Amino acid sequence: QVQLVESGGGLVQAGGSLRLSCAASGTILRIYAMGWYRQAPGKQRELVAEITSGGSTNYADSVNGRFTISRDNAKNTIYLQMNNLKPEDTADYYCRLVREGFQISWGQGTQVTVSS
């Protein structure tokens, strides 16, 4: 069983920064990719940023240039540095892991609120 534990969410003023962390544990043979998704009230869950095992990254247009995803392979942990936050970034942020057999696991989510 795989567990993803997220941390780092909170309340911040517009223009501020937050850093999210997601640590994966359990029986993991191979990680293909890890990433962050978000879901705002009344909206569908959407990709924020993803990083593959090879180090390639992919960002949503809305966060490109403001958010940076990084990883610590030794700790099976990824981070999302979020700068210049905007009220429209307010959402629940979920960590996603894709592993062997293309099995997908999700974290419980961490709330990010950006006040104007």
PEURRA-V56125 format. One record per residue. N is the residue number from 1. PSI is psi in radians with two decimals (999 if undefined). Layout:
N,PSI + N,PSI
//
This chain:
1,2.45 + 2,2.38 + 3,2.44 + 4,2.15 + 5,2.04 + 6,2.66 + 7,2.86 + 8,-0.10 + 9,3.01 + 10,-2.88 + 11,2.30 + 12,2.66 + 13,2.71 + 14,2.40 + 15,-0.19 + 16,-3.05 + 17,2.65 + 18,2.71 + 19,2.08 + 20,2.57 + 21,2.60 + 22,2.05 + 23,2.24 + 24,2.41 + 25,2.88 + 26,-2.86 + 27,1.76 + 28,2.04 + 29,-0.70 + 30,2.33 + 31,2.16 + 32,-0.72 + 33,2.67 + 34,2.60 + 35,3.13 + 36,2.34 + 37,2.81 + 38,2.69 + 39,2.03 + 40,2.75 + 41,2.24 + 42,0.08 + 43,2.85 + 44,2.71 + 45,2.39 + 46,2.66 + 47,2.36 + 48,-0.96 + 49,2.61 + 50,2.59 + 51,2.30 + 52,3.02 + 53,-0.45 + 54,-0.08 + 55,-0.01 + 56,2.51 + 57,2.70 + 58,2.31 + 59,2.59 + 60,2.54 + 61,-0.61 + 62,-0.32 + 63,-0.15 + 64,2.25 + 65,-0.26 + 66,-0.59 + 67,2.57 + 68,2.20 + 69,2.46 + 70,2.99 + 71,2.73 + 72,1.73 + 73,-0.61 + 74,-0.48 + 75,0.04 + 76,0.80 + 77,2.45 + 78,2.79 + 79,2.67 + 80,1.87 + 81,2.09 + 82,2.00 + 83,2.81 + 84,0.90 + 85,2.55 + 86,2.72 + 87,-0.56 + 88,-0.12 + 89,-0.13 + 90,2.17 + 91,3.00 + 92,2.26 + 93,2.25 + 94,2.42 + 95,2.45 + 96,2.43 + 97,2.34 + 98,2.11 + 99,-2.91 + 100,2.47 + 101,0.20 + 102,0.65 + 103,2.44 + 104,2.32 + 105,2.57 + 106,2.58 + 107,3.10 + 108,-0.33 + 109,2.62 + 110,2.40 + 111,2.35 + 112,2.16 + 113,2.19 + 114,2.05 + 115,2.59 + 116,999
//
